[in-house]
Amino acid sequence: MDTSNGRPTQGGSAGGGVSSMQSADWRSQLQADSRQRIVNKITDTLKKHLPFSGDEGLQELQKIAVRFEERIYAVATSQSDYLRQISLKMLTMETRSQNPMPDAIQSNSAANSVNPSDAAGNQGGC
């Protein structure tokens, strides 16, 4: 009886406590400099694929990289899951920039050709 009253914050089950301890274990094994190197790699990837200018733009990319890494770090179930999720996202970004989808290109071209003519038509009518 005492054990059920003594652990209300763990959801009342020993299994929940064990899984949260296991997830905390992998985080304690990952050193801060390793996380910083990963953030730096994310920032490098963002610099290749997102436009930025000056120190303010670079700082913004770094903030994005830090927030992204923190989100993955918080939800990952293990170090390998953490690395896998980050790697997949970076690979997706690389792949999309190298091989844009044909439908997206066509819809962008169509949208770009329609918008200027609409704007010109509206300006002429005023």
DABELCOR-V689166 format. One record per backbone hydrogen bond with DSSP energy under -0.5 kcal/mol. CO is the residue of the C=O (numbers start at 1). NH is the residue of the N-H. E is the energy in kcal/mol with one decimal. If there is no record, write none. Layout:
CO | NH | E
CO | NH | E
//
This chain:
1 | 5 | -1.3
2 | 6 | -1.7
3 | 7 | -0.5
7 | 10 | -0.8
7 | 12 | -1.0
8 | 11 | -1.0
10 | 13 | -0.8
13 | 17 | -1.2
14 | 18 | -2.0
15 | 19 | -2.2
16 | 20 | -1.9
17 | 21 | -1.7
18 | 22 | -2.4
19 | 23 | -2.2
20 | 24 | -1.7
21 | 25 | -2.0
22 | 26 | -1.4
23 | 27 | -1.0
24 | 28 | -1.9
25 | 29 | -1.1
26 | 30 | -0.9
29 | 31 | -0.6
31 | 34 | -0.6
31 | 35 | -1.8
32 | 36 | -2.2
33 | 37 | -2.0
34 | 38 | -1.9
35 | 39 | -2.5
36 | 40 | -2.4
37 | 41 | -2.1
38 | 42 | -2.5
39 | 43 | -2.6
40 | 44 | -2.3
41 | 45 | -2.2
42 | 46 | -2.5
43 | 47 | -2.5
44 | 48 | -1.4
45 | 49 | -1.2
46 | 50 | -2.4
53 | 57 | -1.4
54 | 58 | -1.9
55 | 59 | -2.7
56 | 60 | -2.0
57 | 61 | -2.1
58 | 62 | -2.2
59 | 63 | -2.2
60 | 64 | -2.3
61 | 65 | -2.4
62 | 66 | -2.5
63 | 67 | -2.6
64 | 68 | -2.6
65 | 69 | -2.6
66 | 70 | -2.6
67 | 71 | -2.2
68 | 72 | -2.2
69 | 73 | -2.8
70 | 74 | -2.1
71 | 75 | -1.5
72 | 76 | -2.2
78 | 82 | -2.5
79 | 83 | -2.6
80 | 84 | -2.4
81 | 85 | -2.7
82 | 86 | -1.9
83 | 87 | -2.6
84 | 88 | -2.7
85 | 89 | -1.9
86 | 90 | -2.4
87 | 91 | -2.7
88 | 92 | -2.5
89 | 93 | -2.0
90 | 94 | -2.4
91 | 95 | -2.9
92 | 96 | -2.5
93 | 97 | -1.8
94 | 98 | -1.6
95 | 99 | -2.8
101 | 105 | -1.9
102 | 106 | -2.5
103 | 107 | -2.7
104 | 108 | -2.3
105 | 109 | -2.5
106 | 110 | -2.4
107 | 111 | -2.5
108 | 112 | -2.7
109 | 113 | -2.1
110 | 114 | -1.9
111 | 115 | -2.5
112 | 116 | -1.3
113 | 117 | -0.8
114 | 118 | -2.3
115 | 119 | -2.6
116 | 120 | -2.4
117 | 121 | -2.4
118 | 122 | -2.4
119 | 123 | -2.2
120 | 124 | -2.2
121 | 125 | -1.4
122 | 126 | -0.9
//
